[in-house]
Amino acid sequence: MENTSTLNQSDAGFRGRVTRIDGDQALKRKLMSLGIRRGQEISVLHKRRNGVVVLSNGSRVAIGAGIAAQVRLEPVAAETGTGT
């Protein structure tokens, strides 16, 4: 079973990959226009009571709590450089 959570369950500093977006096509198109789509890596910058601010493709995007509850993420392991 997948280890996923919704975007509004993620804390500041969390890095994840979008695995699924629930909701209708209009919501999916809106998120796609903001650079948030399935397979996209995003970072949670701030978590607020009424939503989250994420970093996606180098842009900050504010997402309301209702929409954030429909975006499912899986954690992305932190990259460790070996320097070799």
HTML snippet that shows the backbone in 3Dmol.js (N, CA, C, O; Angstrom):
<script src="https://3Dmol.org/build/3Dmol-min.js"></script>
<div id="view" style="width:600px;height:400px;position:relative"></div>
<script>
const pdb = `
ATOM      1  N   MET A   1       0.841  -1.189   0.000  1.00  0.00           N
ATOM      2  CA  MET A   1       0.000   0.000   0.000  1.00  0.00           C
ATOM      3  C   MET A   1       0.879   1.243   0.000  1.00  0.00           C
ATOM      4  O   MET A   1       1.943   1.256   0.619  1.00  0.00           O
ATOM      5  N   GLU A   2       0.447   2.262  -0.677  1.00  0.00           N
ATOM      6  CA  GLU A   2       1.220   3.493  -0.796  1.00  0.00           C
ATOM      7  C   GLU A   2       1.294   4.237   0.530  1.00  0.00           C
ATOM      8  O   GLU A   2       0.358   4.200   1.328  1.00  0.00           O
ATOM      9  N   ASN A   3       2.413   4.909   0.754  1.00  0.00           N
ATOM     10  CA  ASN A   3       2.592   5.754   1.921  1.00  0.00           C
ATOM     11  C   ASN A   3       2.296   7.186   1.489  1.00  0.00           C
ATOM     12  O   ASN A   3       3.220   7.971   1.274  1.00  0.00           O
ATOM     13  N   THR A   4       1.025   7.530   1.359  1.00  0.00           N
ATOM     14  CA  THR A   4       0.638   8.856   0.884  1.00  0.00           C
ATOM     15  C   THR A   4      -0.127   9.611   1.948  1.00  0.00           C
ATOM     16  O   THR A   4      -0.682   9.025   2.878  1.00  0.00           O
ATOM     17  N   SER A   5      -0.143  10.916   1.795  1.00  0.00           N
ATOM     18  CA  SER A   5      -0.934  11.805   2.646  1.00  0.00           C
ATOM     19  C   SER A   5      -1.438  12.938   1.777  1.00  0.00           C
ATOM     20  O   SER A   5      -0.975  13.125   0.651  1.00  0.00           O
ATOM     21  N   THR A   6      -2.380  13.687   2.298  1.00  0.00           N
ATOM     22  CA  THR A   6      -2.873  14.826   1.535  1.00  0.00           C
ATOM     23  C   THR A   6      -1.957  16.027   1.780  1.00  0.00           C
ATOM     24  O   THR A   6      -1.228  16.078   2.770  1.00  0.00           O
ATOM     25  N   LEU A   7      -2.011  16.967   0.881  1.00  0.00           N
ATOM     26  CA  LEU A   7      -1.158  18.152   0.984  1.00  0.00           C
ATOM     27  C   LEU A   7      -1.425  18.918   2.272  1.00  0.00           C
ATOM     28  O   LEU A   7      -0.491  19.430   2.889  1.00  0.00           O
ATOM     29  N   ASN A   8      -2.691  19.004   2.686  1.00  0.00           N
ATOM     30  CA  ASN A   8      -2.974  19.760   3.902  1.00  0.00           C
ATOM     31  C   ASN A   8      -2.585  19.010   5.177  1.00  0.00           C
ATOM     32  O   ASN A   8      -2.655  19.587   6.262  1.00  0.00           O
ATOM     33  N   GLN A   9      -2.182  17.750   5.078  1.00  0.00           N
ATOM     34  CA  GLN A   9      -1.668  16.998   6.219  1.00  0.00           C
ATOM     35  C   GLN A   9      -0.157  17.130   6.342  1.00  0.00           C
ATOM     36  O   GLN A   9       0.418  16.695   7.339  1.00  0.00           O
ATOM     37  N   SER A  10       0.486  17.715   5.362  1.00  0.00           N
ATOM     38  CA  SER A  10       1.944  17.815   5.326  1.00  0.00           C
ATOM     39  C   SER A  10       2.413  19.055   6.071  1.00  0.00           C
ATOM     40  O   SER A  10       1.791  20.114   5.990  1.00  0.00           O
ATOM     41  N   ASP A  11       3.511  18.913   6.794  1.00  0.00           N
ATOM     42  CA  ASP A  11       4.081  20.024   7.547  1.00  0.00           C
ATOM     43  C   ASP A  11       5.072  20.813   6.702  1.00  0.00           C
ATOM     44  O   ASP A  11       5.532  20.345   5.661  1.00  0.00           O
ATOM     45  N   ALA A  12       5.392  22.016   7.167  1.00  0.00           N
ATOM     46  CA  ALA A  12       6.391  22.842   6.492  1.00  0.00           C
ATOM     47  C   ALA A  12       7.702  22.070   6.419  1.00  0.00           C
ATOM     48  O   ALA A  12       8.103  21.427   7.389  1.00  0.00           O
ATOM     49  N   GLY A  13       8.365  22.131   5.279  1.00  0.00           N
ATOM     50  CA  GLY A  13       9.613  21.426   5.057  1.00  0.00           C
ATOM     51  C   GLY A  13       9.434  20.081   4.368  1.00  0.00           C
ATOM     52  O   GLY A  13      10.415  19.471   3.942  1.00  0.00           O
ATOM     53  N   PHE A  14       8.197  19.612   4.255  1.00  0.00           N
ATOM     54  CA  PHE A  14       7.923  18.324   3.619  1.00  0.00           C
ATOM     55  C   PHE A  14       8.160  18.424   2.116  1.00  0.00           C
ATOM     56  O   PHE A  14       7.738  19.386   1.474  1.00  0.00           O
ATOM     57  N   ARG A  15       8.847  17.410   1.557  1.00  0.00           N
ATOM     58  CA  ARG A  15       9.020  17.302   0.108  1.00  0.00           C
ATOM     59  C   ARG A  15       8.290  16.061  -0.356  1.00  0.00           C
ATOM     60  O   ARG A  15       8.454  14.983   0.215  1.00  0.00           O
ATOM     61  N   GLY A  16       7.492  16.214  -1.385  1.00  0.00           N
ATOM     62  CA  GLY A  16       6.750  15.064  -1.867  1.00  0.00           C
ATOM     63  C   GLY A  16       6.476  15.132  -3.351  1.00  0.00           C
ATOM     64  O   GLY A  16       6.685  16.156  -4.001  1.00  0.00           O
ATOM     65  N   ARG A  17       6.005  14.015  -3.867  1.00  0.00           N
ATOM     66  CA  ARG A  17       5.632  13.908  -5.279  1.00  0.00           C
ATOM     67  C   ARG A  17       4.129  13.688  -5.334  1.00  0.00           C
ATOM     68  O   ARG A  17       3.585  12.860  -4.604  1.00  0.00           O
ATOM     69  N   VAL A  18       3.466  14.432  -6.201  1.00  0.00           N
ATOM     70  CA  VAL A  18       2.015  14.317  -6.347  1.00  0.00           C
ATOM     71  C   VAL A  18       1.698  12.959  -6.970  1.00  0.00           C
ATOM     72  O   VAL A  18       2.183  12.633  -8.053  1.00  0.00           O
ATOM     73  N   THR A  19       0.881  12.173  -6.276  1.00  0.00           N
ATOM     74  CA  THR A  19       0.504  10.855  -6.782  1.00  0.00           C
ATOM     75  C   THR A  19      -0.907  10.852  -7.351  1.00  0.00           C
ATOM     76  O   THR A  19      -1.220  10.054  -8.235  1.00  0.00           O
ATOM     77  N   ARG A  20      -1.760  11.739  -6.850  1.00  0.00           N
ATOM     78  CA  ARG A  20      -3.144  11.757  -7.313  1.00  0.00           C
ATOM     79  C   ARG A  20      -3.780  13.089  -6.950  1.00  0.00           C
ATOM     80  O   ARG A  20      -3.470  13.682  -5.916  1.00  0.00           O
ATOM     81  N   ILE A  21      -4.669  13.545  -7.813  1.00  0.00           N
ATOM     82  CA  ILE A  21      -5.473  14.732  -7.530  1.00  0.00           C
ATOM     83  C   ILE A  21      -6.926  14.307  -7.641  1.00  0.00           C
ATOM     84  O   ILE A  21      -7.396  13.943  -8.719  1.00  0.00           O
ATOM     85  N   ASP A  22      -7.636  14.356  -6.519  1.00  0.00           N
ATOM     86  CA  ASP A  22      -9.059  14.051  -6.522  1.00  0.00           C
ATOM     87  C   ASP A  22      -9.797  15.299  -6.999  1.00  0.00           C
ATOM     88  O   ASP A  22      -9.250  16.402  -6.963  1.00  0.00           O
ATOM     89  N   GLY A  23     -11.001  15.128  -7.433  1.00  0.00           N
ATOM     90  CA  GLY A  23     -11.771  16.277  -7.879  1.00  0.00           C
ATOM     91  C   GLY A  23     -12.056  16.219  -9.365  1.00  0.00           C
ATOM     92  O   GLY A  23     -11.647  15.290 -10.061  1.00  0.00           O
ATOM     93  N   ASP A  24     -12.755  17.215  -9.829  1.00  0.00           N
ATOM     94  CA  ASP A  24     -13.182  17.225 -11.228  1.00  0.00           C
ATOM     95  C   ASP A  24     -12.080  17.759 -12.147  1.00  0.00           C
ATOM     96  O   ASP A  24     -11.018  18.183 -11.693  1.00  0.00           O
ATOM     97  N   GLN A  25     -12.363  17.725 -13.440  1.00  0.00           N
ATOM     98  CA  GLN A  25     -11.381  18.171 -14.436  1.00  0.00           C
ATOM     99  C   GLN A  25     -11.048  19.651 -14.299  1.00  0.00           C
ATOM    100  O   GLN A  25      -9.919  20.055 -14.578  1.00  0.00           O
ATOM    101  N   ALA A  26     -12.009  20.464 -13.874  1.00  0.00           N
ATOM    102  CA  ALA A  26     -11.745  21.897 -13.709  1.00  0.00           C
ATOM    103  C   ALA A  26     -10.679  22.119 -12.636  1.00  0.00           C
ATOM    104  O   ALA A  26      -9.793  22.957 -12.805  1.00  0.00           O
ATOM    105  N   LEU A  27     -10.763  21.376 -11.543  1.00  0.00           N
ATOM    106  CA  LEU A  27      -9.763  21.496 -10.481  1.00  0.00           C
ATOM    107  C   LEU A  27      -8.399  21.032 -10.982  1.00  0.00           C
ATOM    108  O   LEU A  27      -7.384  21.677 -10.717  1.00  0.00           O
ATOM    109  N   LYS A  28      -8.374  19.925 -11.699  1.00  0.00           N
ATOM    110  CA  LYS A  28      -7.109  19.417 -12.224  1.00  0.00           C
ATOM    111  C   LYS A  28      -6.474  20.402 -13.196  1.00  0.00           C
ATOM    112  O   LYS A  28      -5.258  20.591 -13.182  1.00  0.00           O
ATOM    113  N   ARG A  29      -7.288  21.029 -14.039  1.00  0.00           N
ATOM    114  CA  ARG A  29      -6.767  22.040 -14.974  1.00  0.00           C
ATOM    115  C   ARG A  29      -6.226  23.247 -14.221  1.00  0.00           C
ATOM    116  O   ARG A  29      -5.180  23.789 -14.579  1.00  0.00           O
ATOM    117  N   LYS A  30      -6.941  23.673 -13.172  1.00  0.00           N
ATOM    118  CA  LYS A  30      -6.496  24.827 -12.388  1.00  0.00           C
ATOM    119  C   LYS A  30      -5.145  24.541 -11.743  1.00  0.00           C
ATOM    120  O   LYS A  30      -4.235  25.367 -11.805  1.00  0.00           O
ATOM    121  N   LEU A  31      -5.017  23.367 -11.122  1.00  0.00           N
ATOM    122  CA  LEU A  31      -3.748  23.011 -10.499  1.00  0.00           C
ATOM    123  C   LEU A  31      -2.641  22.858 -11.535  1.00  0.00           C
ATOM    124  O   LEU A  31      -1.499  23.243 -11.286  1.00  0.00           O
ATOM    125  N   MET A  32      -2.972  22.300 -12.691  1.00  0.00           N
ATOM    126  CA  MET A  32      -1.980  22.150 -13.753  1.00  0.00           C
ATOM    127  C   MET A  32      -1.464  23.520 -14.202  1.00  0.00           C
ATOM    128  O   MET A  32      -0.276  23.675 -14.486  1.00  0.00           O
ATOM    129  N   SER A  33      -2.348  24.503 -14.265  1.00  0.00           N
ATOM    130  CA  SER A  33      -1.924  25.850 -14.665  1.00  0.00           C
ATOM    131  C   SER A  33      -1.008  26.482 -13.623  1.00  0.00           C
ATOM    132  O   SER A  33      -0.248  27.399 -13.933  1.00  0.00           O
ATOM    133  N   LEU A  34      -1.081  25.987 -12.382  1.00  0.00           N
ATOM    134  CA  LEU A  34      -0.210  26.470 -11.310  1.00  0.00           C
ATOM    135  C   LEU A  34       1.074  25.653 -11.203  1.00  0.00           C
ATOM    136  O   LEU A  34       1.910  25.916 -10.338  1.00  0.00           O
ATOM    137  N   GLY A  35       1.231  24.660 -12.083  1.00  0.00           N
ATOM    138  CA  GLY A  35       2.429  23.837 -12.083  1.00  0.00           C
ATOM    139  C   GLY A  35       2.351  22.635 -11.162  1.00  0.00           C
ATOM    140  O   GLY A  35       3.371  22.026 -10.840  1.00  0.00           O
ATOM    141  N   ILE A  36       1.140  22.292 -10.736  1.00  0.00           N
ATOM    142  CA  ILE A  36       0.965  21.146  -9.849  1.00  0.00           C
ATOM    143  C   ILE A  36       0.198  20.080 -10.599  1.00  0.00           C
ATOM    144  O   ILE A  36      -0.975  20.255 -10.927  1.00  0.00           O
ATOM    145  N   ARG A  37       0.875  18.964 -10.868  1.00  0.00           N
ATOM    146  CA  ARG A  37       0.268  17.863 -11.623  1.00  0.00           C
ATOM    147  C   ARG A  37       0.832  16.559 -11.103  1.00  0.00           C
ATOM    148  O   ARG A  37       1.809  16.557 -10.353  1.00  0.00           O
ATOM    149  N   ARG A  38       0.233  15.464 -11.488  1.00  0.00           N
ATOM    150  CA  ARG A  38       0.697  14.152 -11.053  1.00  0.00           C
ATOM    151  C   ARG A  38       2.149  13.947 -11.468  1.00  0.00           C
ATOM    152  O   ARG A  38       2.518  14.219 -12.611  1.00  0.00           O
ATOM    153  N   GLY A  39       2.967  13.468 -10.539  1.00  0.00           N
ATOM    154  CA  GLY A  39       4.382  13.243 -10.803  1.00  0.00           C
ATOM    155  C   GLY A  39       5.274  14.414 -10.444  1.00  0.00           C
ATOM    156  O   GLY A  39       6.495  14.266 -10.385  1.00  0.00           O
ATOM    157  N   GLN A  40       4.683  15.581 -10.203  1.00  0.00           N
ATOM    158  CA  GLN A  40       5.435  16.788  -9.885  1.00  0.00           C
ATOM    159  C   GLN A  40       5.938  16.754  -8.447  1.00  0.00           C
ATOM    160  O   GLN A  40       5.189  16.397  -7.538  1.00  0.00           O
ATOM    161  N   GLU A  41       7.199  17.121  -8.234  1.00  0.00           N
ATOM    162  CA  GLU A  41       7.733  17.256  -6.877  1.00  0.00           C
ATOM    163  C   GLU A  41       7.425  18.654  -6.372  1.00  0.00           C
ATOM    164  O   GLU A  41       7.608  19.642  -7.082  1.00  0.00           O
ATOM    165  N   ILE A  42       6.956  18.720  -5.134  1.00  0.00           N
ATOM    166  CA  ILE A  42       6.682  20.008  -4.509  1.00  0.00           C
ATOM    167  C   ILE A  42       7.211  20.001  -3.081  1.00  0.00           C
ATOM    168  O   ILE A  42       7.373  18.947  -2.466  1.00  0.00           O
ATOM    169  N   SER A  43       7.475  21.193  -2.569  1.00  0.00           N
ATOM    170  CA  SER A  43       7.931  21.369  -1.191  1.00  0.00           C
ATOM    171  C   SER A  43       6.939  22.267  -0.474  1.00  0.00           C
ATOM    172  O   SER A  43       6.484  23.270  -1.025  1.00  0.00           O
ATOM    173  N   VAL A  44       6.608  21.902   0.758  1.00  0.00           N
ATOM    174  CA  VAL A  44       5.698  22.722   1.559  1.00  0.00           C
ATOM    175  C   VAL A  44       6.544  23.782   2.258  1.00  0.00           C
ATOM    176  O   VAL A  44       7.420  23.457   3.060  1.00  0.00           O
ATOM    177  N   LEU A  45       6.278  25.047   1.951  1.00  0.00           N
ATOM    178  CA  LEU A  45       7.025  26.154   2.547  1.00  0.00           C
ATOM    179  C   LEU A  45       6.392  26.620   3.848  1.00  0.00           C
ATOM    180  O   LEU A  45       7.083  26.800   4.851  1.00  0.00           O
ATOM    181  N   HIS A  46       5.086  26.813   3.834  1.00  0.00           N
ATOM    182  CA  HIS A  46       4.351  27.291   5.003  1.00  0.00           C
ATOM    183  C   HIS A  46       3.040  26.539   5.087  1.00  0.00           C
ATOM    184  O   HIS A  46       2.422  26.225   4.070  1.00  0.00           O
ATOM    185  N   LYS A  47       2.626  26.258   6.297  1.00  0.00           N
ATOM    186  CA  LYS A  47       1.315  25.668   6.503  1.00  0.00           C
ATOM    187  C   LYS A  47       0.510  26.631   7.344  1.00  0.00           C
ATOM    188  O   LYS A  47       0.947  27.078   8.405  1.00  0.00           O
ATOM    189  N   ARG A  48      -0.668  26.939   6.854  1.00  0.00           N
ATOM    190  CA  ARG A  48      -1.549  27.852   7.562  1.00  0.00           C
ATOM    191  C   ARG A  48      -2.862  27.154   7.824  1.00  0.00           C
ATOM    192  O   ARG A  48      -3.161  26.116   7.234  1.00  0.00           O
ATOM    193  N   ARG A  49      -3.631  27.726   8.704  1.00  0.00           N
ATOM    194  CA  ARG A  49      -4.927  27.141   9.052  1.00  0.00           C
ATOM    195  C   ARG A  49      -5.811  26.984   7.832  1.00  0.00           C
ATOM    196  O   ARG A  49      -6.547  26.004   7.722  1.00  0.00           O
ATOM    197  N   ASN A  50      -5.749  27.925   6.923  1.00  0.00           N
ATOM    198  CA  ASN A  50      -6.624  27.909   5.748  1.00  0.00           C
ATOM    199  C   ASN A  50      -5.919  27.489   4.471  1.00  0.00           C
ATOM    200  O   ASN A  50      -6.375  27.828   3.379  1.00  0.00           O
ATOM    201  N   GLY A  51      -4.829  26.766   4.581  1.00  0.00           N
ATOM    202  CA  GLY A  51      -4.158  26.289   3.383  1.00  0.00           C
ATOM    203  C   GLY A  51      -2.663  26.178   3.562  1.00  0.00           C
ATOM    204  O   GLY A  51      -2.141  26.221   4.676  1.00  0.00           O
ATOM    205  N   VAL A  52      -1.984  26.034   2.434  1.00  0.00           N
ATOM    206  CA  VAL A  52      -0.535  25.865   2.433  1.00  0.00           C
ATOM    207  C   VAL A  52       0.084  26.713   1.320  1.00  0.00           C
ATOM    208  O   VAL A  52      -0.580  27.092   0.355  1.00  0.00           O
ATOM    209  N   VAL A  53       1.365  26.995   1.485  1.00  0.00           N
ATOM    210  CA  VAL A  53       2.158  27.627   0.430  1.00  0.00           C
ATOM    211  C   VAL A  53       3.215  26.613   0.041  1.00  0.00           C
ATOM    212  O   VAL A  53       3.967  26.129   0.886  1.00  0.00           O
ATOM    213  N   VAL A  54       3.267  26.293  -1.251  1.00  0.00           N
ATOM    214  CA  VAL A  54       4.209  25.289  -1.723  1.00  0.00           C
ATOM    215  C   VAL A  54       5.142  25.893  -2.759  1.00  0.00           C
ATOM    216  O   VAL A  54       4.863  26.938  -3.345  1.00  0.00           O
ATOM    217  N   LEU A  55       6.254  25.207  -2.967  1.00  0.00           N
ATOM    218  CA  LEU A  55       7.197  25.564  -4.011  1.00  0.00           C
ATOM    219  C   LEU A  55       7.082  24.508  -5.094  1.00  0.00           C
ATOM    220  O   LEU A  55       7.301  23.323  -4.842  1.00  0.00           O
ATOM    221  N   SER A  56       6.736  24.938  -6.300  1.00  0.00           N
ATOM    222  CA  SER A  56       6.577  24.031  -7.428  1.00  0.00           C
ATOM    223  C   SER A  56       7.236  24.651  -8.643  1.00  0.00           C
ATOM    224  O   SER A  56       6.863  25.747  -9.060  1.00  0.00           O
ATOM    225  N   ASN A  57       8.211  23.962  -9.214  1.00  0.00           N
ATOM    226  CA  ASN A  57       8.929  24.472 -10.392  1.00  0.00           C
ATOM    227  C   ASN A  57       9.526  25.850 -10.151  1.00  0.00           C
ATOM    228  O   ASN A  57       9.551  26.679 -11.061  1.00  0.00           O
ATOM    229  N   GLY A  58      10.003  26.107  -8.945  1.00  0.00           N
ATOM    230  CA  GLY A  58      10.629  27.379  -8.636  1.00  0.00           C
ATOM    231  C   GLY A  58       9.654  28.502  -8.339  1.00  0.00           C
ATOM    232  O   GLY A  58      10.083  29.636  -8.131  1.00  0.00           O
ATOM    233  N   SER A  59       8.368  28.230  -8.311  1.00  0.00           N
ATOM    234  CA  SER A  59       7.357  29.252  -8.033  1.00  0.00           C
ATOM    235  C   SER A  59       6.615  28.934  -6.737  1.00  0.00           C
ATOM    236  O   SER A  59       6.322  27.776  -6.438  1.00  0.00           O
ATOM    237  N   ARG A  60       6.322  29.976  -5.985  1.00  0.00           N
ATOM    238  CA  ARG A  60       5.508  29.817  -4.779  1.00  0.00           C
ATOM    239  C   ARG A  60       4.046  29.845  -5.173  1.00  0.00           C
ATOM    240  O   ARG A  60       3.612  30.695  -5.950  1.00  0.00           O
ATOM    241  N   VAL A  61       3.291  28.898  -4.624  1.00  0.00           N
ATOM    242  CA  VAL A  61       1.873  28.789  -4.939  1.00  0.00           C
ATOM    243  C   VAL A  61       1.113  28.623  -3.634  1.00  0.00           C
ATOM    244  O   VAL A  61       1.426  27.740  -2.837  1.00  0.00           O
ATOM    245  N   ALA A  62       0.104  29.478  -3.413  1.00  0.00           N
ATOM    246  CA  ALA A  62      -0.769  29.360  -2.243  1.00  0.00           C
ATOM    247  C   ALA A  62      -1.984  28.535  -2.638  1.00  0.00           C
ATOM    248  O   ALA A  62      -2.615  28.789  -3.664  1.00  0.00           O
ATOM    249  N   ILE A  63      -2.305  27.545  -1.810  1.00  0.00           N
ATOM    250  CA  ILE A  63      -3.422  26.643  -2.096  1.00  0.00           C
ATOM    251  C   ILE A  63      -4.320  26.596  -0.874  1.00  0.00           C
ATOM    252  O   ILE A  63      -3.851  26.368   0.241  1.00  0.00           O
ATOM    253  N   GLY A  64      -5.609  26.812  -1.083  1.00  0.00           N
ATOM    254  CA  GLY A  64      -6.579  26.769  -0.003  1.00  0.00           C
ATOM    255  C   GLY A  64      -6.729  25.375   0.572  1.00  0.00           C
ATOM    256  O   GLY A  64      -6.380  24.385  -0.071  1.00  0.00           O
ATOM    257  N   ALA A  65      -7.254  25.304   1.795  1.00  0.00           N
ATOM    258  CA  ALA A  65      -7.378  24.030   2.506  1.00  0.00           C
ATOM    259  C   ALA A  65      -8.254  23.028   1.762  1.00  0.00           C
ATOM    260  O   ALA A  65      -7.942  21.838   1.742  1.00  0.00           O
ATOM    261  N   GLY A  66      -9.332  23.481   1.157  1.00  0.00           N
ATOM    262  CA  GLY A  66     -10.235  22.573   0.443  1.00  0.00           C
ATOM    263  C   GLY A  66      -9.565  21.903  -0.747  1.00  0.00           C
ATOM    264  O   GLY A  66      -9.768  20.714  -0.993  1.00  0.00           O
ATOM    265  N   ILE A  67      -8.778  22.658  -1.475  1.00  0.00           N
ATOM    266  CA  ILE A  67      -8.063  22.097  -2.624  1.00  0.00           C
ATOM    267  C   ILE A  67      -6.896  21.239  -2.144  1.00  0.00           C
ATOM    268  O   ILE A  67      -6.642  20.169  -2.696  1.00  0.00           O
ATOM    269  N   ALA A  68      -6.185  21.708  -1.115  1.00  0.00           N
ATOM    270  CA  ALA A  68      -5.037  20.960  -0.597  1.00  0.00           C
ATOM    271  C   ALA A  68      -5.451  19.578  -0.098  1.00  0.00           C
ATOM    272  O   ALA A  68      -4.658  18.638  -0.146  1.00  0.00           O
ATOM    273  N   ALA A  69      -6.677  19.453   0.374  1.00  0.00           N
ATOM    274  CA  ALA A  69      -7.165  18.161   0.862  1.00  0.00           C
ATOM    275  C   ALA A  69      -7.371  17.159  -0.270  1.00  0.00           C
ATOM    276  O   ALA A  69      -7.527  15.966  -0.013  1.00  0.00           O
ATOM    277  N   GLN A  70      -7.373  17.622  -1.510  1.00  0.00           N
ATOM    278  CA  GLN A  70      -7.604  16.750  -2.660  1.00  0.00           C
ATOM    279  C   GLN A  70      -6.317  16.375  -3.397  1.00  0.00           C
ATOM    280  O   GLN A  70      -6.355  15.646  -4.388  1.00  0.00           O
ATOM    281  N   VAL A  71      -5.178  16.876  -2.911  1.00  0.00           N
ATOM    282  CA  VAL A  71      -3.883  16.582  -3.535  1.00  0.00           C
ATOM    283  C   VAL A  71      -3.153  15.567  -2.659  1.00  0.00           C
ATOM    284  O   VAL A  71      -2.836  15.849  -1.503  1.00  0.00           O
ATOM    285  N   ARG A  72      -2.889  14.387  -3.214  1.00  0.00           N
ATOM    286  CA  ARG A  72      -2.212  13.324  -2.469  1.00  0.00           C
ATOM    287  C   ARG A  72      -0.737  13.278  -2.854  1.00  0.00           C
ATOM    288  O   ARG A  72      -0.383  13.392  -4.027  1.00  0.00           O
ATOM    289  N   LEU A  73       0.123  13.107  -1.833  1.00  0.00           N
ATOM    290  CA  LEU A  73       1.575  13.123  -2.018  1.00  0.00           C
ATOM    291  C   LEU A  73       2.210  11.887  -1.427  1.00  0.00           C
ATOM    292  O   LEU A  73       1.705  11.309  -0.464  1.00  0.00           O
ATOM    293  N   GLU A  74       3.334  11.484  -2.017  1.00  0.00           N
ATOM    294  CA  GLU A  74       4.196  10.486  -1.391  1.00  0.00           C
ATOM    295  C   GLU A  74       5.502  11.185  -1.055  1.00  0.00           C
ATOM    296  O   GLU A  74       5.940  12.060  -1.802  1.00  0.00           O
ATOM    297  N   PRO A  75       6.129  10.817   0.049  1.00  0.00           N
ATOM    298  CA  PRO A  75       7.378  11.482   0.428  1.00  0.00           C
ATOM    299  C   PRO A  75       8.482  11.219  -0.593  1.00  0.00           C
ATOM    300  O   PRO A  75       8.541  10.158  -1.215  1.00  0.00           O
ATOM    301  N   VAL A  76       9.351  12.209  -0.748  1.00  0.00           N
ATOM    302  CA  VAL A  76      10.518  12.073  -1.606  1.00  0.00           C
ATOM    303  C   VAL A  76      11.727  12.046  -0.705  1.00  0.00           C
ATOM    304  O   VAL A  76      11.902  12.940   0.123  1.00  0.00           O
ATOM    305  N   ALA A  77      12.563  11.040  -0.850  1.00  0.00           N
ATOM    306  CA  ALA A  77      13.764  10.927  -0.021  1.00  0.00           C
ATOM    307  C   ALA A  77      14.706  12.081  -0.304  1.00  0.00           C
ATOM    308  O   ALA A  77      14.879  12.495  -1.451  1.00  0.00           O
ATOM    309  N   ALA A  78      15.304  12.588   0.740  1.00  0.00           N
ATOM    310  CA  ALA A  78      16.285  13.669   0.575  1.00  0.00           C
ATOM    311  C   ALA A  78      17.484  13.146  -0.195  1.00  0.00           C
ATOM    312  O   ALA A  78      17.958  12.034   0.040  1.00  0.00           O
ATOM    313  N   GLU A  79      17.968  13.971  -1.124  1.00  0.00           N
ATOM    314  CA  GLU A  79      19.121  13.566  -1.932  1.00  0.00           C
ATOM    315  C   GLU A  79      20.373  13.681  -1.079  1.00  0.00           C
ATOM    316  O   GLU A  79      20.572  14.668  -0.372  1.00  0.00           O
ATOM    317  N   THR A  80      21.201  12.673  -1.154  1.00  0.00           N
ATOM    318  CA  THR A  80      22.472  12.709  -0.438  1.00  0.00           C
ATOM    319  C   THR A  80      23.594  12.621  -1.447  1.00  0.00           C
ATOM    320  O   THR A  80      23.752  11.613  -2.136  1.00  0.00           O
ATOM    321  N   GLY A  81      24.366  13.677  -1.527  1.00  0.00           N
ATOM    322  CA  GLY A  81      25.475  13.707  -2.465  1.00  0.00           C
ATOM    323  C   GLY A  81      26.694  13.023  -1.841  1.00  0.00           C
ATOM    324  O   GLY A  81      27.034  13.285  -0.687  1.00  0.00           O
ATOM    325  N   THR A  82      27.342  12.157  -2.598  1.00  0.00           N
ATOM    326  CA  THR A  82      28.521  11.463  -2.085  1.00  0.00           C
ATOM    327  C   THR A  82      29.799  12.198  -2.455  1.00  0.00           C
ATOM    328  O   THR A  82      30.852  11.962  -1.863  1.00  0.00           O
ATOM    329  N   GLY A  83      29.705  13.081  -3.426  1.00  0.00           N
ATOM    330  CA  GLY A  83      30.862  13.859  -3.816  1.00  0.00           C
ATOM    331  C   GLY A  83      31.895  13.086  -4.619  1.00  0.00           C
ATOM    332  O   GLY A  83      33.021  13.558  -4.777  1.00  0.00           O
ATOM    333  N   THR A  84      31.544  11.916  -5.128  1.00  0.00           N
ATOM    334  CA  THR A  84      32.510  11.156  -5.921  1.00  0.00           C
ATOM    335  C   THR A  84      32.167  11.162  -7.364  1.00  0.00           C
ATOM    336  O   THR A  84      32.881  10.567  -8.170  1.00  0.00           O
TER     337      THR A  84
END
`;
const viewer = $3Dmol.createViewer("view");
viewer.addModel(pdb, "pdb");
viewer.setStyle({}, {cartoon: {color: "spectrum"}});
viewer.zoomTo();
viewer.render();
</script>
